[in-house]
Amino acid sequence: MPILRHFSGFYGQPDAAVAAQPTAQPAENENPFTDVKNGDYFYDAVLWAAKENITSGTSDTTFSPNDNCLRGQIVTFLYRCNK
C-alpha cells in the first residue's frame, strides 16, 4: 500500500537546490524504485522510508513521486512513522 508520495498542490520540486539536509540516514540496500533516481532531492528520504517499512511504493518497482497522495495514505504514513 503506497503512502508516501508527492503532495500535488502543497509543494513541488524546488526551483533551486534545497539547503536543508535530511536527518535520516540513507538506506544501505539498493533502490527498488525505477522512478526514484540518485540525485532526486527526495532520494534519501524515500529509501529511508522504504527501509523502515513506512512506505512500500505504488508497486514493487515504482514509487510514483509525482502522483497525488490520498488522505488515508498520509494518515498511514504518520501512524507508521510514530511506531
C-alpha positions, 0 to 999 in steps of 0.5 A, a space after each residue: 500500500 503506497 503512502 508516501 508520495 508527492 503532495 500535488 498542490 502543497 509543494 513541488 520540486 524546488 526551483 533551486 537546490 534545497 539547503 536543508 539536509 535530511 536527518 535520516 540516514 540513507 538506506 544501505 540496500 539498493 533502490 527498488 524504485 525505477 522512478 526514484 533516481 540518485 540525485 532526486 532531492 527526495 532520494 534519501 528520504 524515500 529509501 529511508 522510508 522504504 527501509 523502515 517499512 513506512 512506505 512500500 511504493 505504488 508497486 514493487 518497482 515504482 514509487 510514483 513521486 509525482 502522483 497525488 497522495 490520498 488522505 488515508 495514505 498520509 494518515 498511514 504514513 504518520 501512524 507508521 512513522 510514530 511506531 
